[in-house]
Structure formats: structure tokens, C-alpha cells
Amino acid sequence: MILTLNDSIRKGWWKSNSSNPFNEHDVLELDSNLKRNLITENGKKSGIVQLYVGKKLLISNLTLTEWYLYEHK
């Protein structure tokens, strides 16, 4: 797992590049929903930020069985 520049991830919106986006969200805004590398929804952990490179964000579900690619919008 690699997570750097957490504040950079929180700034801006992230648009999905895949046909099945993370939790059916085509666009993510990770403001208070991002705790370290965990994405929470309604107080429950729902995903993990695995990799952040430039304007790309790779997210997985908690069981690491599904992966989602997002780009900075």
C-alpha cells in the first residue's frame, strides 16, 4: 500500500475510468470520507486507497477483490 500527499487526494473530485465504479459512484469527493488510506461511507469502512500517482487514484474494496481507477477531475 502506498499513500502519499493525503491532502492532495482530498482536493478536487475524482472521476471513474471503469464501467463499474467504486460503490456505484462515478465521481468521488474525498473530503471527510478519507481517514489515512481508508474510505468511509456513513461511518463504515468501504474501500482502501491503494495507490496515488499524479492525477490517478487506485482504490480497492475491503476484500481486495475489486479494483477501481479514478482520475483527478
Number of C-alpha atoms within 10 A of each C-alpha: 8 9 14 12 9 14 10 11 23 16 12 13 15 22 19 22 14 12 9 14 19 21 12 10 12 15 17 21 17 18 14 10 18 20 14 11 17 19 22 16 13 7 8 10 15 17 22 22 23 18 17 20 13 10 12 18 20 16 23 20 19 15 9 11 7 13 18 19 18 22 18 17 13
